[in-house]
Each structure stands twice: as C-alpha cells, then as structure tokens.
Amino acid sequence: MITLNLLKEEKKRQSDDYLIESADIPFQTEEGKKQKLSVVNHEVLVGYAMEQTGNADTSWNMAITYCFHRMPRARHFFPESAVLIVLGLFAGFTIYEMWTVDLYLHPDLFFLYLLPPIVLEAGYFMPNKAFISNITTISLFAVAGTVINIFLTSCFIFACQNFYDFNITIVDTLLFSTVISAVDPVAVLSVFEEIHVNKLLYITVFGESLLNDAVTVVLYHSFHSMVRIGQAHLIYQDYTMSMMNFFLVSGGGILVGVVFAVLAALGVKWSANVSVLQPIICITVPYMAYLCSEIVHVSGILGIVVCGICMKSYVTGSMEERADITVKYTLKTLSSCCEAVIFVFLGFSIFSKDHTWDIGFAIVTVITCFAARFLVVFILSWIANKWRMQKISLRDQTIMAFGGLRGAICFGLVLTIDGEVVPAKPIMISTTLIVIVFTVFIQGTMIKPLVSFLNVKIDSTYDKSLFESCMEHCFEDAMCGVEAIIGTHGQYYWKNKVDKWNTQFLEPALTRQDMNRGRRLVKKLTDMTTDEQRVALLHDDVVELDP
C-alpha cells in the first residue's frame, strides 16, 4: 500500500518524536512528551491505522458483531451501536498503551465516504407510500421541530452560563445546539423492526430522523457563517440571508436529487442488455448527486436522499431480479460497515487524552437535550393531531421523544467547527461525546423495555392477500370519488392525480416495463405462488427425511 510506504519513509527521516500536523489541532512534540497523531487527511488516517492494527481490528469488529447477533440476551438489552462504541474503547486503549497515539476521524473521511452510503440506504429503503401519506407530519417534526429544538436548547444553555468555567456567546450556543440536535435513531429503528411497531410510529421516526439530518446540516452551515462574521458585526441582513439560504440550499438539494434520479432511471433502462452495469449505476449515480450538491453548495444529504427515494420506483421496473438483489444487499452491507466504522471511531475519541471537560456544561447540555426533545414532540404532536384522522397516541409520543438518540451526524459536525473562531471547540467535542454516550447507552438500552412496558401498538406481520390488495385499491378509488362528489381536493384526489400522471408520462419514459396496478397484482400472485411451491417442496423434503 502506497500510503503505508510513505508513512514508513517519513518515520525513517524523522526522529523518534515525530509530528503529523492537523489543521484543527496543531501541536508540537518535545523529548519526554507523549507522541500524538492527528490526521491531516483520510489517507494518512487509514494508512496509519492499518499499519498499527493491521487487519486484526477489522476481524475483531466482524467477530464481535457476529457474536452480538448470535446472543439474543445481549440484543435484548444493548443496541449494536453501544457494542461498537465499547469495541472502539478497547481498541483505543490498546493502541494508546502500545503506541501512545490518538486516532481522530477526519471530517472529510466522514462526510465524503462514510455518511453517503448510510443516508442512501435509508432513502432507498424508505417506504414511499407511508412516507408520502405522512409527509406533512414528518415535515412538521423534521423542520419546525428541529428549529424549535435548536432555539430552546440554545436559550437554556446560554441562560445557564454562570455554571460554566468559560464564556460562550449566543451565536456559539446556536451553533452547538444545531450540532447536538441531529438525531440518529439507528438503535431505535432496529428495535422497531424487531418487535414490529405500528407503521405510523415507525415511518414518523424514520422520516423525521432522515430529514432532520439534512435540516441540521443546512442550519449548521448558516450559523457557522454567522460565527465567522462575529456576533458584534452581525446586522439585520445577515439573519434574513441565513433564512433565505436555508430555503435555497434545501430546494437546491431536492432539485439535484430529482435530476440525478431521472438520470439513474434512464441509465438502468438503457443498460437492460448489460445487467452488470445496473447495480453500479444505482450506487454511483446517487453518490454523484451527493458530490455535485456539495460542489454547488446545496444540501448533499437531501440530494442523495431524494435521489434514492425517487429512483427506487423506476429502477426496480427495469432491473432483473439478480441486479435488484445485488443493489439491496450492497447498500445494506455498505451502510452497516460505515456505521460500524463511525461508532468504533467514537470509541477511539472517547478514550482520547486530548479532552477538555466542563462538568457543568455537560450536565446542562444533557438535561436540556432530553427535556427539549420531550417538549417539542408533545407540542407538535398536539398540533398534528388537530388535522390527522389517525391520531398520534400518547404512548407513541413518549417513544418518539425517548428515541431521540444522537450519533454519527453530531460527531461529524462538531469536528468541522473552526477552532480559531470558536475557542470552546474542545469543550464542545467532549460534551458532544458525552451526549452521544448518554443517549446510546441509557436511552438506547431502555427503549425496548419501554415499548413493552407502555404496550405500544404492534403492527401485524402477515402479508396481504391478493383480495386485500384489490380491496385496498378499490377503497382508494371510492374515497377519491367521494371527495369529488363533495367538492373537496383531499389526499386521495391528489394521489389519484399523481398516479395518473406517473402512469401516463413518467413510467413509460423512465422504465422498461411500467408497473401499473394490473402488473403489480400479477407479480404479487406470481410471488405468492412461488412461495407456496417452495414451502410445499421443503415440507415434502422434510417428510421424506423423517424415519
């Protein structure tokens, strides 16, 4: 590996006390001081980590993850993210004791390589029908809820500054509140999938967390530019420009995502004779959407999420079954690997000796995050229930509030803060790690017992029969007719309009074989028949093997 060879040559040219400088945490080494390693770029980080730990760390990661999934009792109490953080703690302790170095996750490695597969997998496997049906409620929690959460957290942290050992401005608190408002409910969603909670709770938490990350990143860049200007130099136009920038960046990300979704659908359609290219197109085109969004300074997360959501309905109509399976398992594998790497590096960072602690600031932050999350969820649920036919129950609201875990986005954003304009950056990094550990280990381990204790409504796990699917379509058409008779344009009216426009124009242009209702029902019947035949064959084999 070229990076390893360069590192070895560099170490030979230098003395035993060597230095690899970083743009964020510069320091010098002297004789008798412990050696420090801070990453200049991701190649140096990966190369040095592999040189020091070899493939053993990766093997241990896979082995521990496998053992964790083979132990039902451990899975019942601890989320996988908590286990990976503990693995990072042990690995960081070993590396520090043997080589006395600290490993840091560089923001470029996080935002360019680790984050895109995670959000693409979330967008691609988003239940589109449930997401569109609840888009108003999801947007309310993701946009209004995030903004209110940021301002509540900021005001409370700034009001309690007498308990801190340092001075902090209101703009700095807004920036830090934006960082710790990014929700990452990986552990919560895994519990939801395991116990099959109701669809409303699942899609609300799933959609809110996905859009929350995009909103948080956009607001982070706006507040970071205000911090660079300085609180004393801010004028009225700066605040209005930040608001305009929020809508422009968000809208630009959505537009880029739609454009690249069309390109992905056309690419898969035209490569029907070369099925090997279809999985490559489905993975690389959304990543290009993310990179192009970042190049033109719009939301890359929104770009790749929208691209994944929009392209799925069209690429599946043009791909062969083998290519479709390849895309699904590749995205799942990439997402799981990236999440594992991030949480392991979280463990590395927790063990790092380069922390600046402020107990008062940490306690106030943890309490504020917990209280603000509950307050915002209950208020917005009360507002949403004003127009919803299917109300969000108090039990579901409690689980939604308790499921506000922090994770990868928080960790990545806090590392990108400019330490020259925010002197409290080391304290913010340490406090962010405390918030992540508290939410993952305390809230993450309590979420499953809490779901059982509150007796949250569980969704039925059976597959719909062909008759039920037909009746569902008939019900939607009947409701559309009722809305037309009474003269209102409700959700069924607009859904019918969009379905007709999609069937007449989009599917013929973007797919090799448009999946209308008739073809969907035929495909469902074929799948059901195939499953029944497979079960019958397996049953016959078992009967023959029995003595």
C-alpha positions in Angstrom: 0.0 0.0 0.0 1.4 3.3 -1.1 0.2 5.2 2.0 2.0 2.8 4.3 5.2 3.0 2.3 5.1 6.8 2.5 4.5 6.7 6.2 7.4 4.3 6.8 9.8 6.6 4.8 8.6 9.6 6.7 9.1 7.9 10.0 12.7 7.0 9.0 13.5 10.5 8.1 12.3 11.8 11.4 13.4 11.2 14.9 11.5 9.1 17.5 9.5 12.2 18.4 7.7 12.8 15.2 4.8 15.1 14.3 2.0 14.8 11.9 0.2 18.2 12.0 -3.5 18.8 11.6 -5.4 21.8 10.5 -7.7 21.7 13.5 -5.4 20.5 16.4 -1.8 21.7 15.9 0.8 20.8 18.5 4.5 20.2 18.7 6.4 17.3 20.2 9.3 17.6 22.5 11.5 15.0 24.1 9.8 13.3 27.0 6.3 14.1 25.8 3.8 11.5 24.5 3.5 11.2 20.8 0.3 12.4 19.2 -1.2 11.5 15.9 -3.7 13.9 14.4 -4.9 13.2 10.9 -4.0 15.5 8.0 -6.2 13.6 5.6 -8.1 10.4 5.4 -5.3 8.6 3.5 -2.9 9.1 6.4 -5.6 8.1 8.9 -6.5 4.9 7.1 -2.9 4.0 6.3 -1.6 4.6 9.8 -4.5 2.7 11.4 -3.9 -0.2 9.2 -0.2 -0.1 9.8 -0.7 -0.1 13.6 -3.6 -2.5 13.9 -3.4 -4.4 10.7 -6.4 -6.5 9.7 -6.9 -7.6 13.3 -9.1 -4.7 14.2 -11.4 -5.3 11.3 -11.5 -9.0 12.1 -12.4 -8.3 15.7 -15.1 -5.9 14.6 -16.7 -8.5 12.4 -16.3 -11.3 15.0 -17.8 -9.2 17.9 -20.7 -8.0 15.7 -21.4 -11.6 14.6 -21.3 -12.8 18.3 -23.6 -10.0 19.3 -26.3 -11.0 16.8 -25.9 -14.6 17.9 -26.8 -13.7 21.5 -30.5 -12.9 22.0 -30.0 -11.7 25.6 -27.4 -9.1 24.6 -29.5 -7.9 21.7 -32.4 -7.5 24.2 -30.6 -5.0 26.4 -27.9 -3.4 24.3 -28.1 -1.7 20.8 -25.4 -2.6 18.3 -24.1 0.9 18.3 -23.3 0.7 22.0 -21.4 -2.6 21.5 -19.3 -0.9 18.7 -18.5 2.0 20.9 -17.2 -0.3 23.6 -15.2 -2.1 20.9 -13.7 1.3 20.0 -12.9 1.9 23.6 -10.9 -1.3 24.0 -9.2 -0.8 20.6 -8.3 2.8 21.6 -6.9 1.7 24.9 -4.8 -1.0 23.2 -3.4 1.4 20.6 -2.7 4.1 23.2 -0.9 1.7 25.5 1.2 0.1 22.8 2.0 3.1 20.6 0.8 6.1 22.7 -1.0 7.7 19.8 -4.5 9.1 19.5 -6.6 8.4 16.3 -9.0 11.0 15.1 -11.8 10.7 12.5 -11.2 13.4 9.9 -14.4 15.2 8.8 -13.6 14.7 5.1 -13.5 10.9 5.7 -16.8 11.1 7.4 -18.7 13.4 5.1 -17.3 12.2 1.8 -17.1 8.4 2.3 -18.9 7.2 5.5 -22.1 9.3 5.5 -23.3 8.9 1.9 -23.9 5.1 2.0 -25.8 5.4 5.2 -28.3 8.1 4.0 -28.6 6.5 0.6 -29.6 3.2 2.2 -32.1 5.0 4.3 -33.6 6.8 1.4 -33.6 3.8 -1.0 -35.5 1.6 1.5 -37.9 4.3 2.7 -41.5 3.0 2.5 -42.6 5.5 -0.2 -46.3 5.1 0.2 -46.3 5.6 4.0 -43.8 8.4 3.7 -45.9 10.4 1.2 -49.1 9.7 3.2 -47.5 11.2 6.4 -45.2 13.8 4.7 -47.0 16.7 6.4 -46.5 15.3 9.9 -42.9 14.2 9.1 -42.0 17.7 7.7 -43.6 19.3 10.8 -41.3 17.3 13.1 -38.2 17.4 10.9 -38.3 21.2 10.0 -40.3 23.0 12.7 -39.3 20.6 15.4 -35.6 20.9 14.6 -35.7 24.7 14.5 -37.7 24.9 17.8 -35.4 22.3 19.4 -32.3 24.3 18.4 -33.6 27.6 19.8 -34.9 26.1 23.0 -31.6 24.3 23.6 -29.6 27.4 22.8 -31.6 29.7 25.1 -31.4 27.3 28.0 -27.6 26.7 27.6 -26.9 30.4 27.3 -29.1 31.2 30.3 -27.1 28.7 32.5 -23.7 30.1 31.5 -22.9 31.0 35.2 -22.4 27.3 35.8 -19.6 27.0 33.2 -15.9 27.6 33.6 -15.7 29.5 30.2 -17.5 32.2 28.4 -19.8 31.5 25.5 -21.8 33.8 23.1 -25.3 33.3 22.0 -24.1 32.6 18.4 -21.8 29.9 19.7 -24.7 28.3 21.6 -26.8 28.4 18.4 -24.0 26.6 16.5 -23.5 24.0 19.3 -27.3 23.5 19.7 -27.5 22.8 16.0 -24.8 20.1 16.2 -26.4 18.2 19.1 -29.9 18.4 17.6 -29.0 15.9 14.8 -31.0 12.7 15.6 -29.6 9.3 14.7 -32.1 6.6 15.7 -30.2 3.6 14.3 -30.7 1.7 17.6 -34.4 2.7 17.9 -35.2 1.7 14.3 -33.5 -1.7 14.8 -35.8 -2.3 17.9 -38.8 -1.1 15.9 -38.1 -3.6 13.1 -37.5 -6.4 15.6 -40.8 -6.0 17.5 -42.8 -4.7 14.5 -44.3 -1.5 16.0 -47.2 0.2 14.2 -46.5 1.8 10.8 -47.3 5.3 11.9 -44.7 5.3 14.7 -42.1 3.7 12.5 -42.4 6.0 9.5 -42.7 9.1 11.6 -39.4 8.4 13.5 -37.7 7.1 10.3 -38.7 10.1 8.1 -38.2 12.7 10.8 -34.6 11.4 11.5 -33.7 11.4 7.9 -34.9 14.9 7.1 -33.7 16.1 10.5 -30.1 15.3 9.5 -30.5 17.4 6.3 -32.1 20.3 8.1 -29.4 20.2 10.8 -26.5 20.3 8.3 -28.1 23.2 6.4 -28.7 25.2 9.6 -25.2 24.3 10.8 -23.6 26.0 7.8 -25.7 29.1 8.2 -24.8 29.5 11.9 -21.2 28.7 11.2 -21.0 31.6 8.7 -22.6 33.9 11.3 -19.9 32.8 13.8 -17.2 33.6 11.3 -18.7 37.1 10.9 -18.7 37.6 14.7 -21.6 38.5 17.0 -20.6 42.1 17.2 -20.6 42.6 13.4 -23.9 40.9 12.7 -26.6 43.0 11.1 -30.3 42.5 10.2 -29.4 41.5 6.7 -27.3 38.6 7.9 -30.3 37.0 9.6 -32.5 37.4 6.6 -29.8 36.0 4.3 -29.5 33.0 6.6 -33.2 32.3 6.3 -33.1 32.7 2.5 -30.0 30.5 2.4 -31.8 27.7 4.3 -34.6 27.5 1.7 -32.3 27.9 -1.3 -29.9 25.2 0.0 -32.8 22.8 0.8 -34.6 23.4 -2.5 -31.3 23.1 -4.5 -30.6 19.7 -2.8 -34.1 18.4 -3.7 -33.7 19.6 -7.3 -30.3 18.0 -7.7 -31.7 14.7 -6.2 -34.6 14.7 -8.7 -32.4 15.3 -11.7 -30.0 12.5 -10.8 -32.9 10.2 -10.0 -34.0 10.7 -13.6 -30.5 10.0 -14.8 -30.3 6.8 -12.7 -33.6 5.6 -14.0 -32.6 6.2 -17.7 -29.2 4.6 -17.2 -30.8 1.5 -15.7 -33.4 1.4 -18.5 -30.8 1.8 -21.3 -28.4 -0.8 -19.7 -31.0 -3.6 -19.8 -28.8 -5.7 -22.0 -25.8 -5.3 -19.7 -27.3 -6.2 -16.3 -23.8 -6.0 -14.6 -23.9 -2.2 -15.0 -27.3 -1.7 -13.4 -26.2 -2.1 -9.7 -23.2 0.1 -10.4 -25.5 2.8 -11.8 -27.8 2.6 -8.8 -24.9 3.1 -6.4 -22.7 5.6 -8.2 -25.3 8.0 -9.6 -26.7 8.9 -6.1 -23.2 9.4 -4.9 -22.6 11.7 -7.8 -25.7 13.6 -6.7 -24.2 14.0 -3.3 -20.9 15.2 -4.6 -22.5 17.6 -7.1 -24.7 19.0 -4.4 -21.7 19.7 -2.2 -19.8 21.3 -5.2 -22.6 23.8 -5.9 -23.1 24.4 -2.1 -26.6 22.9 -1.7 -27.6 20.1 0.7 -25.8 16.9 -0.3 -27.8 14.8 2.2 -31.1 16.0 0.7 -29.7 15.4 -2.7 -28.8 11.8 -2.2 -31.9 11.0 0.0 -34.3 12.4 -2.7 -32.4 10.6 -5.4 -32.7 7.3 -3.5 -36.4 7.8 -2.8 -37.4 8.9 -6.3 -35.3 6.4 -8.3 -36.3 3.3 -6.5 -39.8 3.1 -8.0 -38.4 3.3 -11.6 -35.1 1.3 -11.4 -36.9 -1.7 -10.0 -39.1 -1.8 -13.1 -36.1 -2.1 -15.4 -33.7 -4.3 -13.4 -33.5 -8.0 -13.4 -34.1 -9.8 -10.2 -30.5 -10.6 -9.7 -29.5 -7.0 -10.2 -32.2 -5.9 -7.8 -30.9 -8.3 -5.1 -27.4 -7.1 -5.7 -28.3 -3.5 -5.1 -30.2 -4.3 -1.9 -27.5 -6.3 -0.3 -24.7 -4.0 -1.4 -26.4 -0.9 0.1 -27.2 -2.8 3.3 -23.6 -4.0 3.6 -22.1 -0.6 2.9 -24.4 1.1 5.3 -23.6 -1.4 8.1 -19.9 -1.2 7.5 -19.9 2.6 7.6 -22.0 2.8 10.7 -19.6 0.3 12.4 -16.5 2.3 11.5 -18.1 5.6 12.8 -19.1 4.1 16.1 -15.7 2.4 16.6 -14.0 5.8 16.0 -16.4 7.3 18.5 -14.9 4.8 21.0 -11.5 5.9 19.9 -12.4 9.5 20.5 -13.9 8.9 23.9 -10.7 7.3 25.2 -8.6 10.1 23.7 -6.5 12.1 26.3 -6.9 15.3 24.4 -10.2 16.3 26.0 -11.3 19.5 27.8 -14.0 18.8 30.2 -16.6 21.1 31.8 -18.9 19.2 34.1 -21.4 22.0 34.5 -21.7 22.5 30.7 -22.0 18.8 30.1 -24.8 18.3 32.7 -26.8 21.3 31.4 -26.4 20.1 27.8 -27.6 16.5 28.6 -30.6 17.7 30.6 -31.5 20.3 28.0 -31.4 17.9 25.1 -33.6 15.4 26.9 -36.2 18.0 28.1 -36.3 19.9 24.8 -36.9 16.7 22.9 -39.9 15.7 25.0 -41.4 19.2 25.0 -41.1 19.6 21.2 -42.6 16.2 20.5 -45.6 16.7 22.7 -46.3 20.2 21.4 -46.0 19.2 17.7 -48.0 16.0 18.2 -50.8 18.0 19.7 -50.7 20.3 16.7 -50.5 17.4 14.2 -53.5 15.6 15.8 -55.6 18.7 15.0 -55.9 17.6 11.4 -54.9 13.9 11.4 -57.5 11.2 11.2 -55.2 8.7 12.7 -54.1 10.4 15.9 -50.6 10.0 17.4 -51.2 8.4 20.7 -49.6 9.5 24.0 -47.6 6.2 24.0 -46.3 6.8 20.6 -45.3 10.3 21.5 -43.4 9.0 24.5 -41.4 6.6 22.3 -40.8 9.3 19.7 -39.4 11.6 22.4 -37.4 8.9 24.1 -36.0 7.8 20.7 -34.0 11.0 20.1 -30.6 9.4 20.0 -27.5 11.3 18.9 -24.8 9.7 16.9 -22.8 10.0 13.6 -24.0 13.4 12.4 -23.3 15.1 15.7 -19.8 13.6 15.9 -19.0 14.6 12.3 -20.4 18.2 12.6 -18.6 19.0 15.8 -15.3 18.1 14.3 -15.7 20.6 11.5 -16.2 23.6 13.8 -13.4 26.2 13.2 -11.4 26.3 16.4 -9.9 29.7 15.6 -13.3 31.4 15.7 -14.9 29.1 18.4 -12.3 28.8 21.3 -14.6 26.4 23.1 -14.4 23.8 20.4 -12.5 21.2 22.6 -15.2 21.5 25.2 -17.9 21.1 22.6 -16.3 18.0 21.2 -16.0 16.4 24.7 -19.6 17.4 25.6 -20.9 16.0 22.3 -19.3 12.7 23.1 -21.0 12.7 26.5 -24.4 13.4 24.9 -23.9 10.6 22.4 -22.8 8.1 25.0 -25.7 9.0 27.3 -28.3 8.7 24.5 -26.9 5.5 23.1 -26.2 3.6 26.3 -29.1 4.9 28.5 -31.9 5.7 26.1 -30.9 3.1 23.6 -30.9 0.3 26.1 -34.2 1.4 27.7 -36.2 1.8 24.5 -37.2 -1.8 24.1 -38.3 -2.4 27.7 -40.2 0.9 27.5 -42.0 -0.2 24.3 -43.0 -3.4 26.1 -44.0 -1.5 29.3 -46.2 1.0 27.5 -47.7 -1.7 25.5 -47.2 0.2 22.2 -49.5 -0.9 19.4 -47.8 -3.6 17.3 -48.3 -3.9 13.5 -49.4 -7.2 12.1 -46.7 -9.1 10.3 -48.7 -11.1 7.8 -48.5 -10.5 4.0 -51.6 -9.1 2.4 -53.6 -11.5 0.3 -54.5 -10.8 -3.3 -58.1 -10.0 -2.4 -56.9 -7.5 0.3 -54.7 -5.7 -2.2 -57.6 -5.4 -4.7 -59.9 -4.1 -2.0 -57.3 -1.5 -0.9 -57.2 -0.1 -4.5 -61.0 -0.1 -4.6 -61.2 1.7 -1.3 -58.8 4.4 -2.6 -60.8 4.9 -5.8 -64.0 5.0 -3.8 -62.6 7.7 -1.5 -61.4 9.7 -4.5 -65.0 9.5 -5.8 -66.4 10.7 -2.5 -64.1 13.7 -2.4 -65.1 14.6 -6.0 -68.8 14.4 -5.1 -68.5 16.6 -2.0 -66.2 19.0 -3.9 -63.0 18.8 -1.9 -59.5 18.0 -3.0 -58.1 15.8 -0.3 -55.2 13.3 -0.2 -57.0 10.7 -2.3 -57.8 13.2 -5.0 -54.2 14.4 -5.3 -52.9 10.8 -5.0 -55.1 9.8 -7.9 -53.9 12.8 -10.0 -50.2 11.9 -9.3 -50.7 8.2 -10.0 -52.4 9.0 -13.4 -49.6 11.5 -14.3 -47.0 8.9 -13.3 -48.6 6.1 -15.3 -49.1 8.2 -18.4 -45.8 10.0 -18.6 -43.1 9.1 -16.1 -43.2 5.3 -16.1 -43.2 4.9 -19.9 -40.3 7.3 -20.2 -38.2 6.1 -17.3 -38.8 2.3 -17.0 -38.5 -0.6 -19.4 -41.8 -2.0 -18.1 -44.2 0.2 -16.3 -45.6 -1.4 -13.1 -49.3 -0.5 -13.2 -51.8 -1.9 -10.9 -52.5 -5.0 -13.1 -48.8 -5.9 -13.4 -48.3 -5.4 -9.7 -51.2 -7.8 -8.9 -49.8 -10.3 -11.4 -46.4 -10.0 -9.8 -47.8 -10.4 -6.4 -49.8 -13.5 -7.4 -46.6 -15.0 -9.0 -44.6 -14.3 -5.9 -47.3 -15.9 -3.7 -47.5 -19.0 -5.9 -43.7 -19.3 -5.9 -43.5 -19.1 -2.1 -46.3 -21.7 -1.7 -44.5 -24.0 -4.1 -41.2 -23.5 -2.2 -42.8 -24.2 1.1 -44.5 -27.3 -0.3 -41.2 -28.7 -1.7 -39.4 -28.1 1.6 -42.3 -29.8 3.5 -42.0 -32.8 1.2 -38.3 -33.0 1.7 -38.7 -32.9 5.5 -41.3 -35.7 5.3 -39.0 -37.9 3.2 -36.1 -37.3 5.7 -38.2 -38.3 8.7 -37.8 -42.0 9.6 
